[in-house]
Amino acid sequence: MIIGMGTIVNVATVVVGALLGIVLGNRIPERTKETVTSVLGLFTLVIGGLSVVAMNSEALKGEVGSSAMIVVLAALLVGAVLGTWLQVEYRLEQFATWIRSRFAATGDAARFVDGMVTSTLLFCVGPLAILGSISDGLGLGADQLYVKAILDGFAAMAFASTLGWGVLAAAPAVALVQGSWTVVGYFAGDVLSVAQVDALSAAGGVILLALGLRLLNVKQIPVGDLLPALFLAPALVPLAAVFA
């Protein structure tokens, strides 16, 4: 297993998807795009479910006893309250709006910039980019980033079919942002115990389940507001171990 491979594959799918979109233009049926997104939503639920299983790991139970589920639940509840208070989801949306306004242009330049900014924000500002990259850096595998890579590939194809070459310019941003989070995960592995990594994985799995529901248009859960749970879950493990 090569750490960072998930980001490499993700960048490749963005490049290939963008090039295919430029070549194919608007010939990709909307129904096909919707069906592919639904399949990926279902698969995201599967990946999330597999990650949640870490809640029952021997390492986590050995450190916090029967409180493993409570640790993950507390991280998600407190994380949701904190994320809502900090307006994480709203601030991400505002950040996207601000970036677009900063790159305002006219004519063909506007089309290029719109393609670059829109796709960069979609590919880089999201829970799967953060969670998948950290998991990859921790050595837990790049399955989450592989799912994201397929999602991004089809999204790049769809965007490039209408916005052109600007979408291709998002590939370096994906490499930089996800590569940085992978490095964070890599060094976090030297700091966090196995139990703490398992708690992070379980909390991340629940967030992935929420993301899958969003992709399927079942429930538009503000996934961004749940992101603080990724930092709270490992932090709560030592606290819970004191009372175990």
Disulfide bonds with the S-S distance in Angstrom:
none
